[in-house]
Amino acid sequence: MIEYKKVTKVYDSDIVAVKDANITIEDGEFVCFIGTSGSGKTTALRLINRMHDPTEGEIFIDGENIQDYSPVNLRRKIGYAIQQTGLFPHMTVYENVVTVPRLLEWDEKKCRDTAERLMERVDLPIELLERYPSELSGGQQQRIGVIRALAANPGVVLMDEPFGALDPITRDALHDLVIELQEEYNNTFIFVTHDMDEALKLADRIAIWHEGEIIQYDTPENILSNPANDYVRSFIGQDRLFDAKTNNIKVREIMNDNPFTITPGKTVSDALTLMHEKRVDTLFVVDDYNKLLGRVTIEFIANVDDQSKNIMDIIDREIRPLRADDLIQNKLREVLRRGRSNIPVVDKSNILVGIITKTTLVNLTYNLIWDQDIAQEEILEEGLSE
């Protein structure tokens, strides 16, 4: 847990960058600091790893005052990623990734294993470890910056507008990656941004900064539903406020909670029979604990000559499920772009809990675009009846 207690930062020029900040960030939370340039968000972030020290007040991590640590020792316990990646150009990718583990005196095998595992985790070839940052694309460099921040598995990870210079497609992909890694490692993330869409997609809670003060600190849902004042309303924007009023519902509220499944060990013939009985074109493959493994579709099966073949031989593992607690408004365009008739829904443990159908999403889209007077209850009933 991170606690700011009456924290103020004043620079020599008498500029008050942060004023009397009181904020608590729970373990495992993803918190976004958002505001315009000069709002105090970046200074507030850098106070955590003592790149700046507060003029007044105290900051605690897990009950310990950070002033009791030397800046060097403190930073070895905190991951840090910035927009320019901060990679050392004279060091290989591998040397960059294991910078902190080596400072912590990990043995070389553990360093190497960690670097290779993280490279695979972010879909980068292991061979890139021997290259230099200048030989990588901007998106690849930013992925390296992210895994370097995570290499020593710190309890706290700070990210200062890490994706601001990237193109929208690469940026969206890295958003998804960071969400997955944060859930996997359960780190506490503090992420600085000036982009409200980015904050809404990533954050468990958002701190909106203005002139060194926190104007509102709450969940994305509550900020959209109940902006604290006119400044917050203006910062959010009318379009987002409209979306919040018309579509501020979670995936679990419109999903069908009875997806059709099949287990490993079944054959292609078994899958065909089940599809015919249920009149569906897709079955989701789950293990004995209902954990999602992949899917089989009629298109896959149509290309299989031997119907006695195990379904695990034809399983499609390249699926991107939705989370049950996701806000559907943040996922709507992404899902529709995929063009699939249904999308699996999982909980935080990757247990399959439902599906979202394309028909339901199309109806929601009509409601958002044309502001049709469709009651939310009708949408829910339609989604659950499919």
N, C-alpha and C positions, 0 to 999 in steps of 0.2 A: 504494500500500500504506500502511495505517495501522498504527502500532505503539505500543502502550502499554508502557513499560519501567519497572517498579517504581513505578507511579503511585499516589500517596496524596493524598487531599483531606480536610483537617481544617478545619472551620469554627471561628469564633472561640469558639463555645460548647463547644469541645473534642469536638464530635460528629464522629466519623470516618465520612464519607460514602462514601469509596472507600479501600480498603486494599490496597496492594501489588499493583496490577493489572498483569498481563502478558498481553497479547493481541495477535495479529496478524490483520489483516483484509486479505485479498488484493484486488487491483484487480478490479472488476466483481462482487464478492460482494454478496449481500444478507444482512446479518447483523441478527438481532433481539436486542436486550437485553430480557430479561424478568425480572420479579420483583415482589414485593409493594411497597406504598408504603413508602418509606424504605430500600429495598434497595440503592440506589446507582446504579440504571440511568440515571436522568435526569441526575444529576450527571456520570456517566461520559460521557454523550453530549455535554453542554454543555462539557466540557473540550476537545473537539475543535475547536470554533470560538471558544474562549477567552471564552465567557460566564462561565466560572470558570477559574482557573489552578490547576494542581496545587500542593499543599504540598511534595510530594517527587516525584521521578521526572520522566520526559520523555515527550512524545508526538511522533512523527515522521509526516509525510506525505511519501511518496516520498523518504524518506531525509533530509528537512529538518526540523529542530526547529521546531515551530510557534511557539516563543517568539522566534524570529528574525523573525517577521512582526508588524506591528502588528495588533491585533484587527480594525480596519476593513478593512485589505487582505486579511487572512485570510478574513474573512466574505464578501468579494466573490467568493471562489473556492469557496465552499461553499454549497450550497442548504440551505434550512431551512424546514420546515413543522411547524406545531403544531396542537393540537386546536382552538383557537379561531380558526384560519385565519390570524390576525395580519394580515388585510387592513386597509389604511388606509381608514377610512370616508369620509374627505373626498376621496378620489381615485377616479377611474373604474376599472373593471376593467382597462382597457388600461394605465392609469398604474401600477396595482398590478403587473401582469404584467411590465412592462418596467422596473421599478425598478432592478434590478441591471444589466441591459444599458445603461441610460442612465448609471449611475455608471461603467460601463466605457467610456463614450464611443462607443457604437455609433451609427451614423448612423440617422436616423429611419426610413428605408426598411427597413433590416435589422430594427429593432425591430418595425415594423408587420408585416412578413412573418413574423417569428418568432411574434408573438402570434397572428396569424390561423391559422398552421399548427398551433400547439398547441391552439387552440380547436377546430379541426376534429378534431384527434387525440383529444380527450376528449369528442367528440360534443356540443359546445355551439355554439349559433348565434353567428356572428361579430358579430351585432348587439349581443350582450350586452357587448361590449367598451366600449360607450359608456355603460353603466349604472353604478350605484354598488352596492357590495356589499350594502347593505340591501335592494336590489330583487331579490336572488337568493335561492333556497331554500338550506337548509343544505347539501344535497348539491352544489349548484352552487358555492357558496362554497368548499367543500372541494376541488373539482376545480380551481378557480382557485388555491387555495393550493398544490396540487401542481404545476401548470404554472409558477407563479411561481418555485418552487424549482428548476425545471428550465430556465427561460428562457435562462439564460446557459450552459447545458450544462456545469455544474460537474462536476469529477471525483468529488466527494463530495457526497452528499445526506443530511442528517440529518432524521429525522421523529420527533417526540415525541408519541406517542399521537394521531396526526392524525385518526383515525376513531372515537375513543371515544364521542363524543356522538351518533353517527348511528344510524339504525334499521338492523336487520340486512340488509335487502335492499339499501339504498344502500351499506352497508359492504361487502357481498360484491362489488358491482359495482366499487367503488373498489379493492378488493384486486386484482381481475383487471386493472384499468387500470394500477395501479402495477407489477404484474409485467410487463405488456407494455411499458411505457415503460422500465423498468429494463433489460430485455433489448434493447430497440431502441437505447437510448443507451449501454448498457454502463457506467453510473455505478456507483460503490460506494455502497450504501445502508446506513445504520445506522438501525434502526427500533426505537423504544422502545414496549413494550406490556406490559400485565399479563395478556393473554389468550393462553393456550397454543394455542388453535385458530388464532388469527391468526398466531402465530409459526410454527406447523407448516405453514400454507398458504404463507406468504411466503418463509421463510428458506432460504438455503443452509446457514447455520450459526446456532446459537442460543447465546447466553451467558446462563446462568441466574445471577442475582445474589441474594445473601442477606447482609444485614448488612454491605454494602460490599465483599463478596468475590465472585469468580466461582467458583461451585460446580462448574459443568460448562460446557464450551465445545466443541460438537461439531455434527455434522450432525443434522437431525431424526431420521433413521433410527437413528443410533447412540444418541441420547438415549432414544428410545423402547425400543430393544432392550436398552440397557445403562445404566440410570440410575445415576449415580455414588453415590448414597446414599439414605437413607430420605426426606430432605427433597425430593430431586428426584422420587422416586416419588410422594410426596404431592402435589407441585406439578403433576405430569403428570396424576394422577388414574387410578383403576383402570380406568375405561372406555377411556381412550386406550391404556393398557398392554395391555388385552385385545385391542383392535383391532390393535395392533402385532403381537401374537403370532399372531393369526389371519389378518391380511391385510396384512402389511408387505412388499408386493410392488409393483413399478413397472409402469406401463402397458405398457411394452415386453414384459414377461414374459407377459402374457396377450393381447396383440393378435394379430390375424391379419395377417401381414406381406405379404399378397398382395391388396391392395384392387383393385377393378376401376376402371379409369380410362378417360378419353377426353380427347382434346386439342382445343384451339381449331381451328376450321376444319371440324370435323365437323358434320353436320346432325342435326336431330331424328330423321330416319329412321335415320341411322347409330346414334344412341343407342338407339332402340327395338330395332333388330336385335341390338345387343350385349347389351342387357338380356334379351332373349328367349333368346339363346344361353347366357348365364351364369346365367339364372334369378335375377336380382336386380332390385330396384326403385330402386336408386340407383347413379349413376356419379359419381366424383370427377373434376373437370376439373383437369388439370395442364398446365404448359407443357413445353417441350422438356427442361428441367432437373428435371422432376418436382416443381416448386414448386406447392403447392396454390393454385388460383384460386377454387374454389367447387364446387358440385355441381349435378347435374340429377337430378330424381326422376320417377317415373312419374306422380305427381300433376301436376307442372308440364307434362309432355308431353301428358297427357290433355286439357289445355285449349288446345292449339296446333292450329290448323286447317291451317297450311301446314307440312308435314313437311320441306320443303326449307330451312326457316329454320335459320340457324346456331345452334348450341347456346349461343353466347355471348350471344344475344338473350334466352335464358330462364334463364340461369345464376343460381343462388342463391348470392350472395356472403356472406350473413349466416350464416356458420357459425363455430362456436367450437371449433376442434380441441383435442384434448388434446396435451400434450407427452409424448414418449416416456419421459422421466425423471421424470414426475410420480408421486407415490405414489398408487395407485388409491384408497386409503382416504380421501384428501383430496378426491377427485373423484366418489366413488360417488354420493352423494345428488344432487349437482348434475347429473350425467349422467342419472340416472333421472328427474329432474324434467323434463328436456327432452322425454322421450317418443319419441325417435327410435330406430329399429331398429339404427343403427350410427353411430359417431362417428369422424371421421378422426383419425389420430395423426400429428403432425409432429415434426421435430427443431427445433433452435434456428434453423435457416435457413429454416423453413417448408417443408421438403421432406417430401412425403407418404411415410411409412414404414410405415403400417399402418392398421387399423381396430379399434375395440372394438365388439363386438356386445352388444346388450341382453341376450341370453340368458345370456352369460357373466356380466354384471353381476348379473342376477337370482340366479344360483347363488351368487355371492359374498355377496349380501345375505342369502340364507337362512343361509349359514354364519355371518355376523356376528350375526344376530338370534336364531337358535335354537341356535347352537353345535353344529351338526351335525358329525359326525366325517367330514368330506369331506377327503380328502388333497389337498394343494396340487397334487400331480402330476396328479390327475384334472381339477382345474379348468383347469390349463394346457393339458392335452390337449384338453379340450372347447372352449376358446377358440380354439386354433390349428386345430382341425378344421373349424370352421364356414365 
